[in-house]
Amino acid sequence: MSSSSGIEDSELAAAGIDRDEVERQLALFRDPPGYADLVRSCGIGDGIELLEDAEACLEAYDRARAAGRLSKFVPASGAASRMFQALQALAATVRSRGQLEALVAEGDARARLVAEFLDGVDRFAFSAELRRRMQANGDDLDAAAAGGDLEPVVRALVSGDGLGYASLPKGLIPFHSTEAGSRTAFEEHLHEAADLVRDDGGRVRLHFTVSDEHLGLFQAKLGEVRGAIETGGTKLLVGFSTQARHTDTIAVGLDDQPFRDTAGRLVFRPGGHGALLDNLNRSGADIALIQNIDNVQTADRRTASNPWKKRLIGRLVLLQELIGKARSGADLDAADSQSLLELTPAASNGGMAAALERPIRVCGVVRNSGEPGGGPFWVRDGEGRVTKQIVEGAQVDPDSAEQQEIFRGASHFNPVLLVCGLRRSDGAPFDLNEYVDPRAVFISRKSYQGRDLKALERPGLWNGAMAYWLTGFAEVAPATFTPVKTVVDLLRPEHQSEGG
């Protein structure tokens, strides 16, 4: 059987995707969703709170930790290839310091990054291994770095017959140096979780989303490092999941008809980070702390970042307890009532108890210092309700000066540090799919086999996928935001051990 789009049932069965879902996606291409309707950016006292009562938050955090309610959820499927793009792009042309300095003088951003890399090459956690690999190739790291000869360095670092970092997931790149050796980003998350979410029985719960091709590598690394972490009664409970095939989305041509490859097969593409809602839904977590794989600190720097994560967790627990009071009919003071109304303004229209029975998130936001990414805003939906949302730049109308001004004026940005409450008041898990704004998708132009196509990304995990959650924003310190987008980000102080 086929539909008006010419798609056979057998094709969808092979892809593991439901016909109704494909037809819904095709309709979105034909009738794309509009842009977000920004009312104003959130600010301190207007959607963003200061976690001033640290003691109450920390006590609530510790109650949840002791009871085994906490876990970490880490999207870790990202490839490391982008970290090394500038190095690879210039490897064939930069063979001397003179060439490199000339490019830097011309304002070449990639050349400037390469110069930083070569000048700091001994400060990377992988430097010793890189040095050994180059020696095996008959090359000298010090001479290449001093002379600006990039090709042998890049060949040893990223190629398949070298360290092969360009084909690894970012989580398995050595990020930090310790007295015991280097640690990958994956290892640092294990250590951080042992500090943050270890319950009174010693159990440490984590879940990593990884790609199919790298699952075995993560499992092997876990086996390699488990013994160093499982001391003093600590027990790592680590789950892995891959992106489900049914979360892929169909591609279309510029005529909005299903796109087929040169062999006549339908083309489906990964649905973006919003597809990970399915993984989160199946994780079994009660309270999950979500962090990106590259946003992690050295052990000595965690003394500044972890207290903020504990406060965020504690604030969510306090809000859950407040919701329990409201649902039981208990009298609330003005401050508590205002807290609930800010979580869900729709509750002011009646039905407070029902409105509060939904997933809840408390998102850490950081003072805006020019970092790229979305931020917290008051947004009006299609029914006129104004709620708090994380909004990305791609969601804002590029032709509206007013909307662009609101977006640029945000005082805070989203570092992807959020705590999520995933269970109902009776302890049963929510079905997170019920709280998605299905039209909050991203449509972009891509190329495949030399032809243009349009691709659709599912509502972002912390954007439209959580549109109908209860939402709180709280300011956290910049110490909680230490992403690694390019390899030279590893030279920043937050990724160097003290004295390193």
C-alpha positions as CSV (number, residue, x, y, z in Angstrom):
1,M,0.0,0.0,0.0
2,S,1.2,3.5,-0.8
3,S,-0.1,7.0,0.0
4,S,-0.4,10.1,-2.1
5,S,3.3,10.7,-1.3
6,G,4.2,7.5,-3.1
7,I,5.6,5.8,-0.1
8,E,5.1,2.1,0.2
9,D,4.3,0.4,3.5
10,S,7.3,-1.9,3.0
11,E,9.7,1.1,2.9
12,L,8.4,2.4,6.2
13,A,8.5,-1.0,7.8
14,A,12.2,-1.3,6.8
15,A,12.8,2.1,8.4
16,G,10.8,1.3,11.6
17,I,8.8,4.4,11.3
18,D,5.0,4.7,11.5
19,R,3.1,6.0,8.5
20,D,1.1,8.5,10.5
21,E,4.3,10.0,11.8
22,V,5.8,10.3,8.3
23,E,2.7,12.0,7.0
24,R,2.8,14.4,10.0
25,Q,6.4,15.3,9.1
26,L,5.5,15.8,5.5
27,A,2.7,18.2,6.5
28,L,5.2,20.2,8.5
29,F,7.4,20.7,5.4
30,R,4.4,21.9,3.4
31,D,3.1,24.1,6.3
32,P,6.2,25.1,8.3
33,P,5.7,26.3,11.8
34,G,6.2,30.0,12.5
35,Y,8.8,31.5,14.7
36,A,8.7,31.8,18.4
37,D,6.7,34.9,19.7
38,L,9.1,36.4,22.2
39,V,7.4,38.7,24.7
40,R,10.5,39.7,26.6
41,S,13.6,38.1,28.0
42,C,13.6,36.6,31.5
43,G,15.5,38.6,34.1
44,I,16.3,38.4,37.8
45,G,13.0,38.6,39.6
46,D,11.1,38.2,36.3
47,G,11.4,34.5,35.5
48,I,14.9,34.0,36.9
49,E,15.5,33.4,40.5
50,L,18.6,33.8,42.7
51,L,19.3,30.7,44.7
52,E,19.8,32.8,47.8
53,D,18.6,30.2,50.4
54,A,21.5,27.9,49.7
55,E,21.1,26.0,53.0
56,A,17.5,25.0,52.2
57,C,18.5,23.9,48.7
58,L,21.4,21.9,49.9
59,E,19.4,20.2,52.6
60,A,16.7,19.3,50.0
61,Y,19.4,18.0,47.6
62,D,20.9,15.8,50.3
63,R,17.5,14.3,51.1
64,A,17.0,13.3,47.5
65,R,20.6,12.1,47.1
66,A,20.5,9.9,50.2
67,A,17.2,8.3,49.1
68,G,18.7,7.3,45.7
69,R,16.5,9.6,43.7
70,L,19.3,11.2,41.7
71,S,21.0,10.3,38.4
72,K,23.0,12.0,35.6
73,F,21.8,11.9,32.0
74,V,24.6,12.8,29.5
75,P,24.1,13.2,25.7
76,A,27.4,11.7,24.5
77,S,26.9,10.8,20.9
78,G,28.7,13.9,19.5
79,A,31.8,13.3,17.3
80,A,35.1,14.8,18.1
81,S,35.8,15.7,14.5
82,R,34.7,19.3,14.8
83,M,37.3,19.8,17.6
84,F,40.1,19.3,15.0
85,Q,38.6,20.9,11.9
86,A,40.9,23.9,11.8
87,L,44.0,21.8,12.2
88,Q,42.9,19.4,9.4
89,A,41.9,22.3,7.1
90,L,45.4,23.9,7.3
91,A,47.5,20.7,7.6
92,A,48.4,20.7,3.9
93,T,49.3,24.3,3.6
94,V,51.0,25.3,6.9
95,R,54.5,23.9,6.9
96,S,56.4,26.8,8.6
97,R,56.0,29.4,11.2
98,G,56.3,32.1,8.6
99,Q,53.3,30.8,6.7
100,L,51.3,30.5,9.9
101,E,52.1,34.0,11.1
102,A,51.3,35.5,7.8
103,L,47.8,33.9,7.9
104,V,47.3,35.1,11.5
105,A,48.3,38.6,10.4
106,E,45.6,38.4,7.7
107,G,43.0,37.7,10.3
108,D,42.6,34.0,9.6
109,A,40.7,32.6,12.6
110,R,41.7,29.0,11.8
111,A,45.4,30.0,11.7
112,R,45.1,31.8,15.0
113,L,43.6,28.6,16.5
114,V,46.4,26.5,15.0
115,A,49.0,28.9,16.5
116,E,47.4,28.5,19.9
117,F,47.5,24.8,19.5
118,L,51.1,24.6,18.6
119,D,52.2,27.1,21.3
120,G,50.3,25.1,24.0
121,V,50.9,21.6,22.6
122,D,52.6,20.3,25.8
123,R,49.7,21.3,28.0
124,F,47.1,18.9,26.5
125,A,46.2,15.7,28.3
126,F,47.1,13.8,25.2
127,S,50.5,15.4,24.6
128,A,52.6,12.4,25.9
129,E,50.7,10.0,23.7
130,L,51.0,12.3,20.7
131,R,54.7,12.6,21.3
132,R,55.1,8.8,21.3
133,R,53.1,8.4,18.2
134,M,55.1,11.0,16.3
135,Q,58.4,9.4,17.4
136,A,57.1,6.1,16.0
137,N,56.5,7.9,12.7
138,G,60.1,9.3,12.8
139,D,58.9,12.8,13.6
140,D,59.6,15.1,16.6
141,L,56.8,17.0,18.2
142,D,58.9,19.9,19.6
143,A,60.6,20.5,16.3
144,A,57.3,20.4,14.4
145,A,55.6,22.8,16.8
146,A,58.5,25.2,16.9
147,G,58.9,25.2,13.2
148,G,55.1,25.4,12.4
149,D,55.1,22.1,10.5
150,L,51.5,21.1,11.0
151,E,51.2,18.1,8.8
152,P,53.0,15.4,10.8
153,V,51.3,16.6,14.0
154,V,47.8,16.3,12.5
155,R,48.6,13.0,10.9
156,A,49.7,11.5,14.2
157,L,46.7,13.1,16.1
158,V,43.7,12.5,13.9
159,S,44.4,9.9,11.2
160,G,43.4,6.3,11.3
161,D,47.0,5.2,11.5
162,G,47.7,7.7,14.3
163,L,45.7,8.3,17.4
164,G,42.5,8.5,15.3
165,Y,40.9,11.3,17.3
166,A,38.9,12.6,14.4
167,S,36.9,9.3,14.3
168,L,36.3,9.1,18.1
169,P,33.3,10.4,20.0
170,K,34.1,13.6,22.0
171,G,33.5,11.8,25.2
172,L,36.6,9.5,24.6
173,I,39.1,12.3,23.9
174,P,41.5,12.9,26.8
175,F,40.4,16.1,28.4
176,H,42.4,16.5,31.6
177,S,45.7,15.5,33.2
178,T,45.9,14.0,36.6
179,E,48.7,12.5,38.7
180,A,47.4,9.1,37.7
181,G,47.3,9.9,34.0
182,S,44.9,11.5,31.6
183,R,41.1,11.4,31.9
184,T,38.5,11.5,29.1
185,A,35.4,13.6,29.3
186,F,33.5,10.4,29.9
187,E,35.7,9.5,32.9
188,E,35.2,13.0,34.3
189,H,31.5,12.6,34.3
190,L,31.8,9.3,36.2
191,H,33.9,10.9,38.8
192,E,31.6,13.9,39.0
193,A,28.6,11.7,39.4
194,A,30.3,9.8,42.3
195,D,30.7,13.2,44.0
196,L,27.1,14.4,43.2
197,V,24.6,11.6,43.0
198,R,26.0,8.8,45.1
199,D,23.2,7.6,47.4
200,D,23.6,6.3,51.0
201,G,24.0,2.8,49.6
202,G,26.9,3.8,47.5
203,R,25.0,3.6,44.2
204,V,25.9,6.1,41.4
205,R,23.3,6.2,38.6
206,L,24.3,7.5,35.2
207,H,22.9,7.2,31.7
208,F,24.8,8.1,28.5
209,T,23.3,8.4,25.0
210,V,25.9,7.2,22.5
211,S,26.1,6.3,18.8
212,D,25.8,2.7,17.7
213,E,29.3,2.6,16.3
214,H,30.9,3.8,19.5
215,L,28.9,1.9,22.1
216,G,31.6,-0.8,22.4
217,L,34.3,1.8,23.0
218,F,32.4,3.4,25.8
219,Q,31.7,0.0,27.4
220,A,35.4,-0.9,27.1
221,K,36.4,2.4,28.7
222,L,34.0,1.9,31.6
223,G,35.5,-1.5,32.2
224,E,39.0,0.0,32.2
225,V,38.3,2.8,34.7
226,R,35.6,1.3,36.9
227,G,38.0,0.0,39.5
228,A,39.5,3.4,40.2
229,I,36.1,4.9,40.9
230,E,34.4,2.0,42.8
231,T,36.2,2.5,46.1
232,G,34.8,2.9,49.6
233,G,31.6,1.1,48.7
234,T,30.8,3.1,45.6
235,K,29.0,1.2,42.9
236,L,28.6,2.6,39.4
237,L,25.2,1.9,37.7
238,V,25.8,3.0,34.2
239,G,23.3,2.7,31.4
240,F,23.8,3.3,27.7
241,S,21.3,3.9,24.9
242,T,21.5,4.8,21.3
243,Q,19.1,6.9,19.3
244,A,16.1,4.9,18.3
245,R,15.6,4.5,14.5
246,H,11.9,5.5,14.8
247,T,13.0,9.0,15.9
248,D,14.7,9.6,12.5
249,T,12.8,12.1,10.2
250,I,12.1,11.9,6.5
251,A,13.9,14.2,4.1
252,V,12.2,16.0,1.3
253,G,13.3,17.7,-1.9
254,L,12.9,21.4,-2.5
255,D,9.4,20.5,-3.9
256,D,8.5,19.1,-0.4
257,Q,8.2,15.6,-1.9
258,P,10.0,12.6,-0.3
259,F,13.6,12.7,-1.2
260,R,15.1,9.5,-2.6
261,D,18.8,8.6,-3.1
262,T,20.3,7.6,-6.4
263,A,19.2,4.0,-5.7
264,G,15.6,5.1,-5.3
265,R,15.5,4.7,-1.5
266,L,13.8,7.1,0.9
267,V,16.3,9.2,2.9
268,F,15.8,9.4,6.7
269,R,18.0,11.6,8.8
270,P,18.7,11.7,12.6
271,G,16.1,13.9,14.3
272,G,18.6,16.1,16.2
273,H,19.0,16.3,20.0
274,G,15.3,16.4,20.4
275,A,15.2,12.7,19.5
276,L,16.9,12.0,22.8
277,L,13.6,12.7,24.6
278,D,12.9,9.1,23.8
279,N,16.1,8.0,25.6
280,L,15.2,10.2,28.6
281,N,11.7,8.8,28.6
282,R,13.1,5.2,28.8
283,S,15.9,5.9,31.2
284,G,13.9,5.1,34.3
285,A,15.2,8.2,36.1
286,D,13.4,10.0,39.0
287,I,15.4,13.2,39.1
288,A,18.0,13.6,36.3
289,L,20.8,16.1,36.1
290,I,21.4,16.8,32.3
291,Q,24.8,18.0,31.1
292,N,26.4,17.9,27.7
293,I,29.4,15.5,27.5
294,D,31.9,18.4,26.9
295,N,30.7,20.5,29.8
296,V,32.8,19.0,32.5
297,Q,35.5,20.3,34.8
298,T,38.7,19.0,36.4
299,A,38.5,17.6,39.9
300,D,39.9,20.8,41.5
301,R,37.5,23.0,39.5
302,R,34.5,21.0,40.6
303,T,34.8,22.5,44.0
304,A,33.4,25.7,42.4
305,S,30.8,24.1,40.0
306,N,29.3,21.2,42.0
307,P,27.8,23.4,44.8
308,W,25.7,25.1,42.1
309,K,24.5,21.8,40.7
310,K,23.5,20.7,44.2
311,R,21.6,23.9,44.7
312,L,19.7,23.4,41.3
313,I,18.8,19.8,42.4
314,G,17.7,21.1,45.8
315,R,15.6,23.8,44.3
316,L,13.7,21.3,42.1
317,V,13.1,19.1,45.2
318,L,11.7,22.0,47.1
319,L,9.4,22.9,44.2
320,Q,8.2,19.3,44.1
321,E,7.5,19.4,47.8
322,L,5.6,22.7,47.3
323,I,3.6,21.2,44.5
324,G,2.7,18.4,46.8
325,K,1.4,20.9,49.4
326,A,-0.7,22.7,46.7
327,R,-2.2,19.5,45.4
328,S,-3.2,18.5,48.9
329,G,-5.1,21.7,49.4
330,A,-2.7,23.2,52.0
331,D,-2.7,27.0,52.5
332,L,0.3,28.6,50.7
333,D,1.8,32.0,51.5
334,A,2.1,34.7,48.8
335,A,5.7,33.8,47.9
336,D,4.9,30.1,47.4
337,S,1.8,30.9,45.4
338,Q,3.9,33.2,43.1
339,S,6.5,30.5,42.7
340,L,3.8,28.1,41.4
341,L,2.3,30.6,39.1
342,E,5.7,31.3,37.5
343,L,6.1,27.6,36.9
344,T,2.8,27.4,35.0
345,P,0.9,30.7,34.5
346,A,-1.9,28.6,33.0
347,A,-2.7,27.4,36.5
348,S,-4.1,30.8,37.4
349,N,-7.0,30.1,35.1
350,G,-8.2,27.3,37.5
351,G,-7.4,23.7,37.9
352,M,-4.1,24.3,39.8
353,A,-3.8,20.7,40.9
354,A,-4.2,19.3,37.4
355,A,-1.9,21.9,35.9
356,L,0.9,21.0,38.3
357,E,0.8,17.3,37.5
358,R,3.4,17.4,34.8
359,P,7.2,17.0,34.4
360,I,9.3,19.8,36.0
361,R,12.7,21.2,35.2
362,V,14.9,23.8,36.8
363,C,17.3,25.2,34.3
364,G,20.6,26.8,35.3
365,V,21.3,30.0,33.3
366,V,24.5,32.0,33.2
367,R,25.0,35.8,32.9
368,N,25.4,36.6,29.2
369,S,29.0,37.1,28.3
370,G,28.7,36.7,24.5
371,E,28.7,32.9,24.4
372,P,26.6,31.5,21.5
373,G,23.4,29.7,22.3
374,G,19.9,30.1,23.4
375,G,18.5,31.8,26.5
376,P,15.5,32.1,28.8
377,F,12.5,34.1,27.5
378,W,8.8,34.7,28.2
379,V,7.1,33.3,25.0
380,R,3.5,33.6,23.8
381,D,2.0,30.4,22.3
382,G,-0.7,30.0,19.7
383,E,-3.4,30.1,22.4
384,G,-2.1,33.3,23.9
385,R,-0.5,31.8,27.0
386,V,2.8,33.2,28.1
387,T,5.3,30.7,29.5
388,K,9.0,30.5,30.2
389,Q,11.0,28.7,27.5
390,I,14.5,28.2,26.3
391,V,14.7,29.8,22.8
392,E,17.5,29.3,20.3
393,G,18.5,31.9,17.7
394,A,17.0,29.7,14.8
395,Q,13.6,30.0,16.4
396,V,13.6,33.8,16.1
397,D,12.2,35.6,13.0
398,P,15.3,37.0,11.2
399,D,13.2,39.6,9.5
400,S,11.7,41.1,12.7
401,A,13.8,43.8,14.1
402,E,11.7,43.8,17.3
403,Q,12.1,40.1,17.9
404,Q,15.8,40.2,17.1
405,E,16.2,43.0,19.6
406,I,14.5,41.1,22.3
407,F,16.7,38.0,21.6
408,R,19.9,40.0,21.6
409,G,18.9,41.8,24.8
410,A,18.8,38.6,26.9
411,S,20.8,39.0,30.2
412,H,21.4,35.2,30.5
413,F,22.1,32.3,28.3
414,N,21.4,28.5,28.4
415,P,24.5,26.4,29.3
416,V,22.5,23.2,29.1
417,L,22.6,22.5,32.8
418,L,19.1,21.4,33.9
419,V,17.5,19.2,36.6
420,C,14.4,17.3,35.6
421,G,11.7,15.7,37.7
422,L,10.3,12.8,35.7
423,R,7.8,11.1,37.9
424,R,4.2,11.8,38.9
425,S,3.1,12.5,42.5
426,D,2.3,8.7,42.9
427,G,5.9,7.8,41.7
428,A,4.9,6.6,38.3
429,P,6.9,7.9,35.4
430,F,5.5,10.5,33.1
431,D,5.2,9.8,29.4
432,L,7.3,12.7,28.3
433,N,5.9,12.6,24.7
434,E,2.7,14.1,26.1
435,Y,4.4,17.4,26.9
436,V,6.0,18.2,23.5
437,D,5.1,21.1,21.3
438,P,5.1,19.0,18.0
439,R,5.3,22.1,15.8
440,A,8.5,23.4,17.4
441,V,10.7,21.8,14.8
442,F,13.7,23.0,12.9
443,I,13.8,22.8,9.1
444,S,17.1,23.4,7.4
445,R,18.7,23.0,3.9
446,K,21.2,20.2,3.5
447,S,23.0,18.5,0.6
448,Y,23.0,14.7,-0.1
449,Q,24.7,13.0,-3.0
450,G,25.2,16.4,-4.7
451,R,21.5,17.4,-4.5
452,D,19.8,19.8,-2.1
453,L,17.2,18.6,0.3
454,K,15.3,19.8,3.3
455,A,15.8,18.2,6.7
456,L,13.6,18.3,9.8
457,E,14.9,18.2,13.4
458,R,12.5,17.2,16.2
459,P,11.7,19.8,18.8
460,G,14.9,20.4,20.7
461,L,15.4,18.5,23.9
462,W,15.4,21.6,26.1
463,N,13.3,23.7,23.7
464,G,10.0,22.4,22.2
465,A,10.4,18.9,23.6
466,M,9.9,20.4,27.1
467,A,7.5,23.1,26.0
468,Y,4.7,22.0,28.3
469,W,6.7,21.2,31.4
470,L,6.8,23.2,34.6
471,T,9.8,25.4,34.2
472,G,12.0,27.3,36.6
473,F,15.1,29.3,35.7
474,A,17.8,29.9,38.3
475,E,21.1,31.8,37.9
476,V,24.3,29.8,38.3
477,A,27.9,30.8,38.3
478,P,30.0,30.8,35.1
479,A,32.1,28.1,36.7
480,T,29.4,25.6,35.7
481,F,29.9,26.3,31.9
482,T,33.1,25.0,30.5
483,P,32.3,23.6,27.0
484,V,34.9,22.2,24.6
485,K,34.0,23.1,21.0
486,T,37.6,23.3,19.6
487,V,40.7,21.5,20.8
488,V,42.2,24.8,22.1
489,D,39.3,25.1,24.5
490,L,41.2,22.5,26.5
491,L,43.9,25.1,27.2
492,R,41.4,27.2,29.2
493,P,42.1,27.3,32.9
494,E,39.0,25.3,33.8
495,H,40.5,22.3,31.9
496,Q,44.0,22.6,33.3
497,S,44.7,21.2,36.7
498,E,46.1,23.7,39.2
499,G,49.7,24.3,38.4
500,G,49.1,22.8,34.9
